[in-house]
Amino acid sequence: MSYWRDESWQETLLKFICRDRNFLKKISGMLSEKHFKPRKGEGMHEAYIVAQKAFEYWRDYREPIGGMLQPEILDYIRQNKKKIGRKSRERLMELVNTIKRADGLVAVEAVEKKVSEYLQRQDMSRAVREIIEVQEKGELTPSKFQRIVKNAVKTYDNALKVSHFTDEDAVEKRIKRREKRAQQEFPAIMIEQFDQELRTFPRGEYGLGLAKYKTGKSTLACHLAKAYALQGYNVLMFTLEDPSEMVEDRLDASFTFIKMKKLATKSNRLRRRMKKALIKIRGRIKVVDGSDEGLTIQRMEEIWENFRNQGFTADMVLVDADEGVLPTERMKGDSGERREMKAIHIEFKKWMSRKETWGWMMAQTRRGKSGVRKTLVTADDSAEDISKARRAALVLGIGDGPEGMDEDNTRYLNVPVHRYDKAKKGWPVVGDYSRAIFYDPVKTAEAISEQKED
């Protein structure tokens, strides 16, 4: 029996098809639902139904079906309730739950290789049969033989993507894709003043959080991790300055509104509030501690791949902060550090583009005069390599709050660079840094209203 018809293999394959965007990009040109269609007398028609829905969703939206799998399957059952018996419904929902859990995933590269090898063998077998049939008819010529063999040994690299641009069906698919992307491709940062006026950036790009020392870039990093997770995206956070325990404390405090210094004495309250908060973001944020020795971009990508192979595909990668990233190659000379930082940001951008992932990197500004307040942070304030602000799709500058507002908890958020929307915008934002909260919508609205009255 071919491993392709094995139930556990089909489940493994469907887990990646339903969840992994990069896997789908590689295999969707050579694999489709027809490869899951059971032969006469075989079972596993549940895998075929799931594959149909997953590939249809990918063709329509260019997104893995993910959390939409269960609603789609439930709709399918409702629409075909006369054809699907109780046992078949149970097996179908059991398969859906297995895919959602994503237990026992293996290295995605191994799965891609097996898919390619299987399809290659299938094509060669078909070619042998075709040659025999044509030969028996006395119609085999050198040119026909060459064509058949050439088609059978084509490389499965999925490099060529053909779009039938003028087909009516293709037009509808593009409309669906754009409608979907309008909702998903530019995630909100959940700061009302920003989100009402501007959008963020699409997958494959990265943003830069720029702040002077001890002004709130790590608190902003936790805010962004929480914002993406609350919108249903997986977040992989690399902390390269502070130990993971401190980041966990910030996240606990921001989700529960308990002051960081009181987390140890408010354990029961923490448990209750986190239980409610985790309903929305369960398993969506993972924190990797690289504060001891630092990490290269290459090592971070390896960690991203390892989590992906375990079933956690990060939609957003957040690095706090760029000064903790180790260069792949040490550079000498007076401009060595600047060139190292430039290489780090170029590598990070290439990684985000290659994996079609959102990225955020926190960075520190050049040191200003001690005791001097600086409200407006611009791209020119970038430390080491000022050109990194130009590589980012969006830069959020974090400066001191305007005079007359709460100095401890107010910051001025401005947008010096934005490739996908307007720049040169800014707003005061009020948080609660004792609770690791970067932005409090109520306090911010009150402060802005008071400032206007004055």
Stockholm file with secondary structure:
# STOCKHOLM 1.0

chainA/1-454         MSYWRDESWQETLLKFICRDRNFLKKISGMLSEKHFKPRKGEGMHEAYIVAQKAFEYWRDYREPIGGMLQPEILDYIRQNKKKIGRKSRERLMELVNTIKRADGLVAVEAVEKKVSEYLQRQDMSRAVREIIEVQEKGELTPSKFQRIVKNAVKTYDNALKVSHFTDEDAVEKRIKRREKRAQQEFPAIMIEQFDQELRTFPRGEYGLGLAKYKTGKSTLACHLAKAYALQGYNVLMFTLEDPSEMVEDRLDASFTFIKMKKLATKSNRLRRRMKKALIKIRGRIKVVDGSDEGLTIQRMEEIWENFRNQGFTADMVLVDADEGVLPTERMKGDSGERREMKAIHIEFKKWMSRKETWGWMMAQTRRGKSGVRKTLVTADDSAEDISKARRAALVLGIGDGPEGMDEDNTRYLNVPVHRYDKAKKGWPVVGDYSRAIFYDPVKTAEAISEQKED
#=GR chainA/1-454 SS CCGGGCHHHHHHHHHHHHHCHHHHHHHTTTCCGGGGCCCTTCCCHHHHHHHHHHHHHHHHHSSCCGGGHHHHHHHHHHHTTTTSCHHHHHHHHHHHHHHHHTTTCCCHHHHHHHHHHHHHHHHHHHHHHHHHHHHHTTCCCHHHHHHHHHHHTCCCCCCCCCCCTTCHHHHHHHHHHHHHHHHHSSCCCSCHHHHHHCCCCCTTCEEEEEECTTSSHHHHHHHHHHHHHHTTCCEEEEESSSCHHHHHHHHHHHHHTCCGGGTTTCHHHHHHHHHHHHHHHTTCEEEEECTTTCEEHHHHHHHHHHHHHTTCCCSEEEEECGGGEECSSCCCSTTHHHHHHHHHHHHHHHHHHHHTCEEEEEEEBCCCCTTCCCCCCCGGGBSSCTTHHHHSSEEEEEEECCTTSCTTTEEEEEEEEESSSCCSEEEEEECBGGGTBSCCHHHHHHHHHHHHHC
#=GC SS_cons         CCGGGCHHHHHHHHHHHHHCHHHHHHHTTTCCGGGGCCCTTCCCHHHHHHHHHHHHHHHHHSSCCGGGHHHHHHHHHHHTTTTSCHHHHHHHHHHHHHHHHTTTCCCHHHHHHHHHHHHHHHHHHHHHHHHHHHHHTTCCCHHHHHHHHHHHTCCCCCCCCCCCTTCHHHHHHHHHHHHHHHHHSSCCCSCHHHHHHCCCCCTTCEEEEEECTTSSHHHHHHHHHHHHHHTTCCEEEEESSSCHHHHHHHHHHHHHTCCGGGTTTCHHHHHHHHHHHHHHHTTCEEEEECTTTCEEHHHHHHHHHHHHHTTCCCSEEEEECGGGEECSSCCCSTTHHHHHHHHHHHHHHHHHHHHTCEEEEEEEBCCCCTTCCCCCCCGGGBSSCTTHHHHSSEEEEEEECCTTSCTTTEEEEEEEEESSSCCSEEEEEECBGGGTBSCCHHHHHHHHHHHHHC
//
